[in-house]
Amino acid sequence: MATPEEAERIVKEVKEYYGYLDHDMMDDIGRFNSDYRRRIDANWLKMENAASHSIKVLARNISGSGARFVFELLQNADDKNDPPFISFQIHPKHIVVECNEDGFTSLDLKAICSVG
């Protein structure tokens, strides 16, 4: 099982791979040039909207169920010998998933974060 520090490093690697700009970086850009910050925000919103539409279309075509990734998470939780536990916290811009699965690897995280 990964330590909290290793888990944080892995999440950071995935965020960097997908081009995530953290709030501190965006604030620095805004202090440097507020117009750049505004334009970056506007362009990211356009890209997120385009990606969101593409992902929805892809998800419908990949599986008959729009909840395929949920089934994957449930399967991971059920792989453990102990009684499975999983909880979902749904927020406007993110989902928090907690489970007692102890074999979750960096490859599992990268697979769940990938579209295909």
Backbone as a chain_set.jsonl record, in Angstrom:
{"seq": "MATPEEAERIVKEVKEYYGYLDHDMMDDIGRFNSDYRRRIDANWLKMENAASHSIKVLARNISGSGARFVFELLQNADDKNDPPFISFQIHPKHIVVECNEDGFTSLDLKAICSVG", "coords": {"N": [[0.855, -1.17, 0.0], [0.523, 2.228, -0.743], [2.213, 4.964, 0.81], [0.875, 7.946, 2.396], [2.378, 10.078, 1.357], [3.502, 8.972, -0.973], [1.146, 8.436, -2.386], [0.205, 11.041, -2.761], [2.251, 12.005, -4.424], [1.876, 10.391, -6.68], [-0.71, 11.168, -7.513], [-0.112, 13.819, -8.137], [1.625, 13.412, -10.314], [-0.194, 12.318, -12.178], [-1.95, 14.492, -12.46], [-0.182, 16.385, -13.594], [0.43, 15.073, -15.958], [-1.999, 15.217, -17.309], [-2.159, 17.937, -17.682], [-2.962, 19.709, -15.651], [-3.279, 22.802, -14.035], [-2.372, 24.168, -11.061], [-3.964, 26.059, -8.356], [-2.21, 27.922, -7.153], [-0.307, 28.352, -9.179], [-1.95, 29.46, -11.153], [-2.764, 31.774, -9.831], [-0.295, 33.09, -9.642], [0.173, 33.572, -12.359], [-1.949, 35.322, -12.838], [-1.165, 37.487, -11.238], [1.088, 38.255, -12.61], [0.087, 38.894, -15.16], [-3.001, 39.93, -15.625], [-4.729, 39.772, -17.792], [-3.729, 37.59, -19.24], [-4.358, 35.569, -17.427], [-7.17, 35.674, -17.419], [-7.667, 34.973, -20.092], [-6.534, 32.416, -20.201], [-8.203, 31.078, -18.364], [-10.664, 31.288, -19.754], [-10.072, 29.849, -22.099], [-9.467, 27.31, -21.029], [-11.966, 26.626, -20.021], [-13.429, 26.377, -22.399], [-12.048, 24.191, -23.53], [-12.542, 22.239, -21.573], [-15.319, 21.992, -21.795], [-15.532, 21.02, -24.431], [-14.079, 18.625, -24.179], [-15.622, 17.353, -22.253], [-18.023, 16.87, -23.609], [-17.05, 15.126, -25.603], [-16.135, 12.999, -24.024], [-18.513, 12.127, -22.869], [-19.877, 11.176, -25.142], [-18.096, 9.165, -25.934], [-18.175, 7.504, -23.661], [-20.81, 6.596, -23.757], [-20.654, 5.065, -26.039], [-18.727, 3.149, -25.444], [-19.699, 1.453, -23.474], [-22.745, -0.126, -22.46], [-23.657, 0.957, -20.189], [-23.679, 4.009, -18.458], [-22.282, 4.159, -16.167], [-19.882, 2.794, -16.005], [-17.254, 3.214, -14.903], [-17.882, 3.309, -12.235], [-18.654, 0.691, -11.745], [-16.157, -0.504, -12.104], [-14.756, 0.555, -9.898], [-16.276, -0.55, -7.829], [-15.761, -3.239, -8.271], [-13.021, -3.309, -7.703], [-13.129, -2.756, -4.944], [-14.46, -5.017, -4.089], [-12.623, -7.012, -4.535], [-11.074, -7.47, -2.348], [-10.42, -9.491, 0.603], [-11.772, -8.935, 2.967], [-15.036, -7.799, 4.152], [-16.48, -5.838, 1.618], [-16.195, -2.271, 1.384], [-17.364, 0.817, 0.332], [-17.631, 4.257, -0.44], [-19.208, 7.139, -1.8], [-18.769, 10.533, -2.399], [-20.393, 13.086, -3.777], [-19.652, 15.983, -5.458], [-19.979, 19.32, -6.867], [-17.81, 19.689, -8.696], [-16.127, 17.549, -8.439], [-15.535, 14.116, -7.433], [-15.401, 12.185, -4.528], [-14.073, 9.167, -3.669], [-14.088, 6.56, -1.436], [-12.683, 3.574, -0.266], [-12.099, 0.251, 1.047], [-10.234, -1.195, -0.295], [-7.085, -2.583, -0.724], [-5.149, -2.902, -2.641], [-4.864, -0.938, -4.522], [-3.233, 0.61, -7.095], [-0.745, 2.789, -8.647], [-1.087, 2.406, -11.347], [-3.768, 1.617, -11.441], [-5.014, 4.042, -10.688], [-4.22, 5.693, -12.835], [-5.492, 4.348, -14.919], [-8.219, 4.674, -14.289], [-8.379, 7.418, -14.566], [-8.001, 7.771, -17.253], [-9.489, 8.187, -20.494], [-10.027, 6.132, -22.335]], "CA": [[0.0, 0.0, 0.0], [1.294, 3.466, -0.823], [2.127, 5.893, 1.933], [0.198, 9.182, 1.968], [3.297, 10.88, 0.543], [3.572, 8.337, -2.291], [-0.148, 8.658, -3.038], [0.178, 12.446, -3.19], [3.172, 12.121, -5.557], [1.243, 9.741, -7.828], [-1.79, 12.055, -7.961], [0.539, 14.973, -8.77], [2.089, 12.964, -11.628], [-1.361, 12.191, -13.055], [-2.417, 15.859, -12.745], [0.755, 17.004, -14.528], [0.283, 14.378, -17.238], [-3.201, 15.725, -17.961], [-2.072, 19.374, -17.882], [-3.625, 20.472, -14.593], [-2.573, 23.955, -13.476], [-2.931, 24.356, -9.718], [-4.436, 27.411, -8.027], [-1.064, 28.805, -6.915], [0.262, 28.713, -10.472], [-2.877, 30.371, -11.818], [-2.679, 33.056, -9.124], [0.96, 33.723, -10.068], [-0.047, 34.074, -13.716], [-2.827, 36.485, -12.699], [-0.382, 38.618, -10.724], [1.992, 38.664, -13.677], [-0.694, 39.539, -16.209], [-4.393, 39.53, -15.381], [-5.361, 39.42, -19.062], [-3.328, 36.204, -19.516], [-5.131, 34.696, -16.535], [-8.54, 35.65, -17.921], [-7.677, 34.223, -21.347], [-6.292, 31.003, -19.875], [-9.449, 30.567, -17.773], [-11.674, 31.162, -20.812], [-9.685, 28.756, -22.989], [-9.627, 26.039, -20.306], [-13.396, 26.33, -19.963], [-13.807, 25.877, -23.724], [-11.497, 22.842, -23.689], [-13.269, 21.337, -20.674], [-16.639, 21.74, -22.376], [-15.345, 20.15, -25.592], [-13.674, 17.309, -23.681], [-16.77, 16.774, -21.557], [-18.931, 16.342, -24.632], [-16.399, 13.969, -26.222], [-16.097, 11.905, -23.052], [-19.878, 11.594, -22.744], [-20.153, 10.389, -26.344], [-17.253, 7.978, -25.848], [-18.683, 6.638, -22.593], [-22.037, 5.938, -24.234], [-20.298, 4.085, -27.058], [-17.878, 2.098, -24.877], [-20.446, 0.525, -22.629], [-24.176, 0.124, -22.4], [-23.954, 1.654, -18.939], [-22.924, 5.235, -18.241], [-21.616, 4.083, -14.864], [-18.842, 1.765, -16.1], [-16.158, 3.438, -13.966], [-18.382, 2.955, -10.9], [-18.542, -0.767, -11.654], [-14.733, -0.815, -11.913], [-14.418, 0.858, -8.506], [-16.929, -1.56, -6.987], [-15.026, -4.491, -8.44], [-11.785, -3.168, -6.928], [-13.455, -2.88, -3.518], [-14.906, -6.386, -3.837], [-11.488, -7.921, -4.684], [-10.455, -7.665, -1.035], [-10.996, -10.603, 1.367], [-12.671, -8.394, 3.986], [-16.291, -7.296, 3.572], [-16.185, -4.61, 0.871], [-16.751, -0.987, 1.801], [-17.097, 1.907, -0.608], [-18.529, 5.405, -0.296], [-19.063, 8.172, -2.822], [-19.207, 11.885, -2.054], [-20.555, 13.781, -5.046], [-19.54, 17.435, -5.355], [-20.21, 19.911, -8.189], [-16.687, 19.59, -9.627], [-15.309, 16.361, -8.204], [-16.109, 12.992, -6.699], [-14.489, 11.553, -3.577], [-14.396, 7.753, -3.511], [-13.325, 5.907, -0.378], [-12.966, 2.147, -0.157], [-11.113, -0.464, 1.844], [-9.408, -1.985, -1.192], [-5.708, -2.257, -0.365], [-4.224, -3.146, -3.73], [-5.004, 0.126, -5.516], [-1.889, 1.005, -7.505], [-0.679, 3.97, -9.511], [-1.671, 2.014, -12.635], [-5.224, 1.682, -11.275], [-5.392, 5.458, -10.719], [-4.047, 6.185, -14.2], [-6.527, 3.731, -15.752], [-9.504, 5.319, -13.998], [-8.321, 8.801, -15.052], [-7.923, 7.816, -18.711], [-10.79, 8.115, -21.15], [-10.192, 4.854, -23.012]], "C": [[0.906, 1.239, 0.0], [1.134, 4.279, 0.456], [1.351, 7.122, 1.464], [1.086, 10.048, 1.07], [3.408, 10.307, -0.87], [2.276, 8.556, -3.065], [-0.244, 10.087, -3.564], [1.077, 12.653, -4.407], [2.531, 11.533, -6.815], [0.119, 10.614, -8.387], [-1.207, 13.273, -8.668], [1.042, 14.604, -10.167], [0.928, 12.869, -12.62], [-1.881, 13.577, -13.435], [-1.502, 16.532, -13.755], [0.636, 16.379, -15.913], [-0.908, 14.934, -18.018], [-3.245, 17.249, -18.055], [-2.756, 20.238, -16.848], [-2.73, 21.61, -14.115], [-3.186, 24.25, -12.117], [-3.239, 25.826, -9.444], [-3.281, 28.374, -7.791], [-0.452, 29.274, -8.227], [-0.644, 29.71, -11.191], [-2.876, 31.743, -11.146], [-1.413, 33.807, -9.512], [0.82, 34.315, -11.467], [-0.909, 35.33, -13.668], [-2.095, 37.704, -12.176], [0.574, 39.157, -11.782], [1.241, 39.438, -14.749], [-2.141, 39.055, -16.09], [-5.117, 39.156, -16.674], [-4.995, 37.997, -19.464], [-4.179, 35.243, -18.692], [-6.562, 34.568, -17.047], [-8.632, 34.802, -19.189], [-7.44, 32.732, -21.118], [-7.562, 30.382, -19.3], [-10.509, 30.325, -18.848], [-11.349, 29.992, -21.738], [-9.824, 27.394, -22.314], [-11.099, 25.649, -20.232], [-13.883, 25.776, -21.3], [-13.308, 24.449, -23.927], [-12.221, 21.832, -22.802], [-14.644, 20.997, -21.237], [-16.539, 20.801, -23.573], [-14.984, 18.736, -25.144], [-14.843, 16.609, -23.004], [-17.741, 16.149, -22.549], [-18.341, 15.082, -25.257], [-16.402, 12.768, -25.295], [-17.48, 11.287, -22.888], [-20.234, 10.719, -23.94], [-19.367, 9.083, -26.298], [-17.784, 7.0, -24.809], [-19.949, 5.908, -23.032], [-21.705, 4.837, -25.235], [-19.481, 2.92, -26.505], [-18.716, 1.043, -24.178], [-21.916, 0.876, -22.666], [-24.558, 0.899, -21.157], [-23.087, 2.892, -18.822], [-22.142, 5.217, -16.947], [-20.507, 3.034, -14.856], [-17.732, 1.979, -15.083], [-16.586, 3.12, -12.533], [-18.295, 1.444, -10.712], [-17.094, -1.187, -11.434], [-14.32, -0.566, -10.467], [-15.036, -0.163, -7.56], [-16.207, -2.901, -7.081], [-13.718, -4.446, -7.662], [-12.063, -3.354, -5.447], [-13.816, -4.32, -3.17], [-13.773, -7.402, -3.952], [-10.834, -8.258, -3.349], [-11.159, -8.797, -0.289], [-11.965, -10.134, 2.442], [-13.997, -7.999, 3.338], [-16.035, -5.963, 2.863], [-16.886, -3.393, 1.455], [-16.395, 0.024, 0.729], [-18.097, 3.023, -0.329], [-18.197, 6.422, -1.377], [-19.572, 9.483, -2.254], [-19.229, 12.671, -3.363], [-20.562, 15.284, -4.79], [-19.727, 18.026, -6.756], [-19.064, 19.695, -9.18], [-15.791, 18.381, -9.396], [-16.088, 15.305, -7.431], [-15.031, 12.464, -5.767], [-14.968, 10.118, -3.39], [-13.489, 7.189, -2.431], [-13.702, 4.437, -0.373], [-11.851, 1.474, 0.63], [-10.24, -1.374, 0.989], [-7.957, -1.604, -0.955], [-4.709, -2.483, -1.483], [-4.269, -2.085, -4.816], [-3.628, 0.682, -5.841], [-1.933, 2.282, -8.333], [-1.255, 3.642, -10.886], [-3.195, 2.027, -12.579], [-5.709, 3.125, -11.373], [-5.309, 5.996, -12.137], [-5.113, 5.611, -15.122], [-7.879, 4.392, -15.536], [-9.536, 6.743, -14.549], [-8.269, 8.886, -16.572], [-9.315, 7.652, -19.302], [-11.03, 6.726, -21.703], [-10.059, 3.71, -22.097]], "O": [[1.933, 1.267, 0.677], [0.08, 4.282, 1.091], [1.184, 7.321, 0.261], [0.598, 10.677, 0.131], [3.409, 11.054, -1.849], [2.306, 8.83, -4.264], [-0.718, 10.316, -4.677], [0.716, 13.391, -5.324], [2.633, 12.115, -7.895], [0.01, 10.78, -9.602], [-1.741, 13.714, -9.685], [0.903, 15.393, -11.102], [1.055, 13.292, -13.769], [-2.216, 13.816, -14.595], [-1.984, 17.184, -14.681], [0.73, 17.075, -16.923], [-0.837, 15.102, -19.235], [-4.263, 17.806, -18.466], [-3.1, 21.386, -17.132], [-1.553, 21.397, -13.825], [-4.377, 24.548, -12.021], [-2.833, 26.714, -10.193], [-3.363, 29.536, -8.191], [-0.118, 30.449, -8.378], [-0.166, 30.687, -11.768], [-2.977, 32.765, -11.825], [-1.446, 35.025, -9.694], [1.29, 35.422, -11.73], [-0.634, 36.298, -14.377], [-2.361, 38.826, -12.607], [0.838, 40.358, -11.844], [1.685, 40.496, -15.195], [-2.454, 37.911, -16.417], [-6.017, 38.317, -16.659], [-5.842, 37.264, -19.974], [-4.66, 34.23, -19.201], [-7.104, 33.464, -17.1], [-9.56, 34.009, -19.344], [-8.067, 31.889, -21.76], [-7.954, 29.286, -19.7], [-11.172, 29.287, -18.853], [-12.239, 29.231, -22.12], [-10.249, 26.428, -22.949], [-11.44, 24.473, -20.366], [-14.657, 24.82, -21.334], [-14.039, 23.595, -24.43], [-12.484, 20.705, -23.223], [-15.082, 19.849, -21.166], [-17.356, 19.892, -23.723], [-15.521, 17.761, -25.669], [-15.028, 15.403, -23.167], [-18.219, 15.033, -22.346], [-19.042, 14.084, -25.424], [-16.645, 11.643, -25.731], [-17.609, 10.068, -22.781], [-20.822, 9.649, -23.78], [-19.909, 8.017, -26.59], [-17.834, 5.796, -25.057], [-20.134, 4.734, -22.712], [-22.377, 3.807, -25.283], [-19.539, 1.816, -27.047], [-18.439, -0.15, -24.299], [-22.288, 2.03, -22.876], [-25.661, 1.44, -21.075], [-21.881, 2.829, -19.064], [-21.41, 6.163, -16.654], [-20.222, 2.446, -13.813], [-17.298, 1.016, -14.451], [-15.765, 2.713, -11.712], [-17.907, 0.97, -9.644], [-16.824, -2.115, -10.671], [-13.613, -1.38, -9.873], [-14.395, -0.594, -6.601], [-16.063, -3.609, -6.084], [-13.341, -5.431, -7.028], [-11.307, -4.041, -4.76], [-13.508, -4.79, -2.075], [-13.931, -8.542, -3.514], [-10.109, -9.248, -3.251], [-12.345, -9.045, -0.508], [-12.891, -10.864, 2.794], [-14.078, -7.876, 2.116], [-15.438, -5.058, 3.446], [-18.011, -3.474, 1.95], [-15.254, 0.078, 0.271], [-19.261, 2.766, -0.022], [-17.05, 6.543, -1.808], [-20.668, 9.546, -1.696], [-18.185, 12.888, -3.979], [-21.369, 15.792, -4.011], [-19.641, 17.292, -7.741], [-19.308, 19.535, -10.376], [-14.792, 18.213, -10.095], [-17.147, 15.57, -6.861], [-13.878, 12.313, -6.169], [-16.112, 9.877, -3.006], [-12.267, 7.323, -2.503], [-14.878, 4.085, -0.463], [-10.791, 2.059, 0.851], [-9.565, -2.251, 1.529], [-7.623, -0.419, -0.98], [-3.514, -2.269, -1.28], [-3.765, -2.306, -5.917], [-2.932, 1.174, -4.953], [-3.002, 2.789, -8.673], [-1.851, 4.509, -11.526], [-3.847, 2.402, -13.553], [-6.693, 3.407, -12.056], [-6.224, 6.68, -12.596], [-5.593, 6.308, -16.016], [-8.608, 4.644, -16.496], [-10.593, 7.227, -14.955], [-8.471, 9.964, -17.132], [-10.2, 7.055, -18.689], [-12.128, 6.188, -21.557], [-10.175, 2.561, -22.525]]}, "num_chains": 1, "name": "protein.A"}
